[in-house]
Amino acid sequence: MDSWIYINHENIDRQKYMACINQYSKNDLYAQDFVWDCLHPGWDLLMFDDYSTVLPLPYRRKFGLTTFRQPIFMRTVPLAGNLLKEDLKFLFLLLKDQSSILHINLNLKQGLSSMDKGQYQVIEFEENIESQRSKYSTNVKRILKRDMDGCDYYESNDVNDFISFFKEHVGSKHRMLNSNAYERFHAFIIKSFEKGIGSIKIASQGKEAICKTFVIDFGETRYYIKGAATEEGRKSGIMTHVLDQLIKEAHGKGLKKFDFVGSNNENLMSFNKKFGAINRTYDILKHNNLSWPLSKLIKL
């Protein structure tokens, strides 16, 4: 498969792109073109055989360097089509040759054993909710028995308020979350509202919000995109109560899965698994083509 065609953003045939995605990655949120428009505006595309195989690319050029780096708030890059392992090897060599820095997560059905792996956690729902909740850990069950006096659960459309809350209680710990990243995240939430798939869920005690989460219901899956709790909320175990509410609600809507989106972080991974989630993996393609000393200064 040596005839890949690089297509600049403005020349992408959206209808053909989405036809390929709907054939191979229909239920993958991160394959949708509207998600790319929000989280990496101006994305380009590698295409083979009139869109029978497609790979959106997070292209960026700065200081004379071409990079393909995983967009923030996006778990994986879809590679949609029928590819043999030899085709993958050729494609990866092509990407490495054409970039100074390459670091993308791929949702391959069959990856290469030589590639690094990332992890996320997913709950595959049982038939009834009680059977599902029986898979919770002892500690989760213990926390859920606590009576959260005066706690109310409701939805909100205030995107700015959610992002401010997230920044204060989570985002401030992550240096890569700059103003540009938050602008894209804001656009992503707004677009999900317009499409009727996104919602912000809030838990409050009295007049004070102590936990806020943003979820997307797409295909047969509820995606837990981001969430945050105040220090008081964390101490009370509010996130455990909120996740139970989100899981129960998704199950009641007839969805088949609850996707935690992450995490590779051991503590978060352990927390997610306490709700009966299992690990899923994705492949990580990375290569630093910079000369020394830049190759040491810029980490993948």
Secondary structure, DSSP 4 states (H G I P E B T S, - for coil): ----EEE-GGG--HHHHHHHHHHH-TT-GGG-HHHHHHHSTT-EEEEETTTTEEEEE-EEEETTEEEEEPPTT---B--BS---HHHHHHHHHHHHHT-SEEEEEE--SS--TTSEEEEEEEEE--SSHHHHHTTS-HHHHHHHTS--TTEEEEEE--HHHHHHHHHHHTGGG-TT--HHHHHHHHHHHHHHHHTT-EEEEEEEETTEEEEEEEEEEETTEEEEEEEEE-HHHHHHTHHHHHHHHHHHHHHHTT--EEE-----SHHHHHHHHTTT-EEEEEEEEEEE-PPTTHHHHS--
